[in-house]
Amino acid sequence: MKTSIKKGQNPINLVQEWLEDAQKKGIPDHNAIALATSNQNGHPNVRMVLLKEIDHKGFIFYTNYNSTKGREISHTSNVAFSLHWRTLKRQIRVKGSSEILEAVKSDEYFYSRPLQSRYGAWASKQSTILSSREKLINEVAKIALKLGKSPPRPEFWGGFRIIPSEIEFWNEGKFRIHDRFRYIWNKESAEWDSVRLYP
């Protein structure tokens, strides 16, 4: 596959292009990212989450703010994630800081979710110990009775935006002569600087 990496382009737009290409080619879970956070002792945690949107500022995903990832992000906003499409021979790595998404955008996404998923967001005390699956199912049923057909978004649930400071693209080449570019946000010039890296 011919690389589409070029110096001088906006790397956020390139992430969007690669993501759309993966979707068009039918890659399962094309928007699944391995998201890394760290706890108060600096120990890393990695899990898969779904990248739901890319805007001009960065990359958006949703979660319970009281979950392990949510609490770790509140402790240190520094995060990283990677995207890898093996069949497309492409990988993206992102480093940056995170911020809580605007409430109106979190509301908009929450109300677009299936009703049962909205009940689930209310019922799940994410990352805490659950005695049985039946308990969770019962909690969902109780929430459905209590909140009806239009449950509001819980205050403890919503989006994070990852604002990138560094984005790296990798495109496989023959005989391990890969293309690898790193883009670094330059605060002084308010532009992206790019360099080619040895693979």
C-alpha positions as CSV (number, residue, x, y, z in Angstrom):
1,M,0.0,0.0,0.0
2,K,1.4,3.4,-1.0
3,T,1.8,5.7,1.9
4,S,-0.2,8.9,2.3
5,I,2.1,10.4,4.8
6,K,3.5,13.8,3.8
7,K,5.3,16.6,5.5
8,G,3.3,19.8,6.2
9,Q,-0.2,18.2,6.4
10,N,-2.5,18.4,9.4
11,P,-2.0,15.0,11.2
12,I,-5.5,15.1,12.8
13,N,-7.0,15.2,9.3
14,L,-4.7,12.3,8.3
15,V,-5.9,10.2,11.3
16,Q,-9.5,10.9,10.1
17,E,-8.5,9.8,6.5
18,W,-7.0,6.5,7.7
19,L,-9.9,5.8,10.0
20,E,-12.4,6.3,7.2
21,D,-10.3,4.1,4.9
22,A,-10.3,1.3,7.6
23,Q,-14.1,1.6,7.8
24,K,-14.6,1.5,4.1
25,K,-12.5,-1.6,3.9
26,G,-14.6,-3.3,6.4
27,I,-12.1,-3.6,9.2
28,P,-13.9,-4.9,12.4
29,D,-13.9,-2.4,15.2
30,H,-11.9,0.0,13.0
31,N,-12.2,2.8,15.6
32,A,-11.0,0.7,18.6
33,I,-8.1,2.4,20.3
34,A,-5.7,1.1,23.0
35,L,-5.9,3.9,25.6
36,A,-3.2,4.3,28.2
37,T,-3.5,6.2,31.5
38,S,-1.5,6.0,34.7
39,N,-2.3,5.9,38.3
40,Q,-1.0,8.0,41.2
41,N,2.1,5.7,41.4
42,G,2.9,6.1,37.7
43,H,1.8,2.6,36.9
44,P,0.3,2.4,33.4
45,N,-3.1,1.0,32.5
46,V,-4.2,0.1,29.0
47,R,-7.6,-0.9,27.7
48,M,-9.6,-0.8,24.5
49,V,-12.2,2.0,24.0
50,L,-14.0,3.2,21.0
51,L,-13.0,6.5,19.3
52,K,-16.3,8.1,18.6
53,E,-15.4,11.4,17.0
54,I,-12.5,13.5,15.7
55,D,-12.9,17.3,15.7
56,H,-10.4,20.1,15.0
57,K,-9.1,19.9,18.6
58,G,-8.7,16.2,19.0
59,F,-10.1,12.8,19.7
60,I,-13.3,12.0,21.6
61,F,-14.4,8.9,23.6
62,Y,-17.0,8.4,26.3
63,T,-16.9,6.7,29.6
64,N,-18.0,6.7,33.3
65,Y,-16.0,9.5,34.9
66,N,-15.8,7.4,38.1
67,S,-14.2,4.4,36.3
68,T,-10.6,3.6,36.7
69,K,-9.7,5.4,33.5
70,G,-11.8,8.4,34.5
71,R,-10.2,8.7,37.9
72,E,-6.7,8.3,36.5
73,I,-7.4,11.0,33.9
74,S,-8.6,13.3,36.7
75,H,-5.3,12.7,38.5
76,T,-3.1,13.3,35.5
77,S,-4.6,14.4,32.2
78,N,-1.6,12.9,30.3
79,V,-2.8,10.0,28.1
80,A,-1.7,8.1,25.0
81,F,-3.4,5.8,22.6
82,S,-2.7,3.7,19.5
83,L,-4.6,2.5,16.5
84,H,-3.5,-0.6,14.6
85,W,-5.0,-2.0,11.4
86,R,-3.0,-5.2,10.6
87,T,-4.5,-5.9,7.2
88,L,-3.9,-2.3,6.1
89,K,-0.3,-2.4,7.5
90,R,-0.8,0.9,9.3
91,Q,-0.4,2.1,12.9
92,I,-1.0,5.5,14.6
93,R,0.4,6.5,18.0
94,V,-0.9,9.6,19.8
95,K,0.3,11.4,23.0
96,G,-1.5,14.3,24.6
97,S,-3.6,15.7,27.4
98,S,-7.3,15.2,28.0
99,E,-10.2,17.4,28.9
100,I,-13.8,16.8,29.9
101,L,-16.0,17.2,26.8
102,E,-18.5,20.0,26.6
103,A,-21.8,18.9,28.3
104,V,-23.9,19.7,25.2
105,K,-21.8,17.2,23.1
106,S,-21.9,14.5,25.8
107,D,-25.7,15.0,26.0
108,E,-26.0,14.7,22.2
109,Y,-24.1,11.5,22.1
110,F,-25.8,10.0,25.1
111,Y,-29.3,10.6,23.6
112,S,-28.2,8.9,20.4
113,R,-27.5,5.7,22.2
114,P,-29.9,2.8,22.4
115,L,-32.3,3.1,25.4
116,Q,-30.9,0.0,27.1
117,S,-27.4,1.4,26.9
118,R,-28.5,4.6,28.6
119,Y,-30.0,2.6,31.4
120,G,-26.7,0.7,31.6
121,A,-24.8,3.9,32.0
122,W,-26.9,4.7,35.0
123,A,-26.8,1.2,36.5
124,S,-23.1,0.4,36.1
125,K,-20.7,1.5,38.9
126,Q,-17.9,0.9,36.4
127,S,-14.6,-0.7,37.6
128,T,-16.0,-1.5,41.1
129,I,-16.7,-5.1,42.4
130,L,-20.0,-6.7,41.2
131,S,-21.3,-9.6,43.2
132,S,-23.2,-11.2,40.3
133,R,-24.4,-10.5,36.8
134,E,-28.0,-10.8,38.1
135,K,-27.4,-7.8,40.4
136,L,-26.5,-5.6,37.4
137,I,-29.5,-6.8,35.4
138,N,-31.8,-6.0,38.3
139,E,-30.2,-2.6,38.7
140,V,-30.9,-1.9,35.0
141,A,-34.5,-2.9,35.4
142,K,-34.9,-0.7,38.4
143,I,-33.4,2.3,36.5
144,A,-35.8,1.6,33.6
145,L,-38.8,1.8,35.9
146,K,-37.5,4.9,37.7
147,L,-36.4,7.0,34.8
148,G,-38.8,5.9,32.1
149,K,-38.3,6.2,28.3
150,S,-36.1,9.3,28.3
151,P,-33.4,9.0,31.0
152,P,-31.2,12.1,31.3
153,R,-27.4,11.8,31.0
154,P,-25.9,11.0,34.4
155,E,-23.4,13.6,35.6
156,F,-20.8,10.9,36.1
157,W,-20.9,9.8,32.5
158,G,-19.7,11.7,29.4
159,G,-16.9,12.4,27.0
160,F,-13.3,13.1,27.1
161,R,-11.3,14.9,24.4
162,I,-7.7,14.0,23.9
163,I,-5.8,17.0,22.7
164,P,-2.7,15.7,20.9
165,S,0.8,17.1,21.4
166,E,2.4,14.3,19.3
167,I,1.1,12.1,16.5
168,E,3.1,9.3,14.9
169,F,2.2,7.4,11.7
170,W,3.6,4.1,10.6
171,N,3.0,2.5,7.2
172,E,4.6,-0.9,6.5
173,G,7.0,-1.1,3.6
174,K,8.7,-4.0,1.9
175,F,11.7,-5.7,3.6
176,R,10.9,-3.7,6.8
177,I,11.7,-0.4,5.0
178,H,8.7,1.3,6.6
179,D,7.5,4.9,6.4
180,R,7.4,6.5,9.8
181,F,6.6,10.2,10.5
182,R,6.2,12.0,13.8
183,Y,4.2,15.3,14.1
184,I,4.9,17.5,17.2
185,W,2.7,20.5,18.1
186,N,4.8,23.6,18.2
187,K,3.1,26.0,20.8
188,E,5.2,29.0,19.6
189,S,4.3,28.8,16.0
190,A,0.9,27.1,16.6
191,E,1.7,24.7,13.8
192,W,2.7,21.0,13.5
193,D,6.4,20.2,13.0
194,S,7.1,16.9,11.3
195,V,10.1,14.6,11.0
196,R,10.8,11.3,9.3
197,L,12.0,8.6,11.6
198,Y,14.0,5.5,11.1
199,P,11.6,2.5,11.2
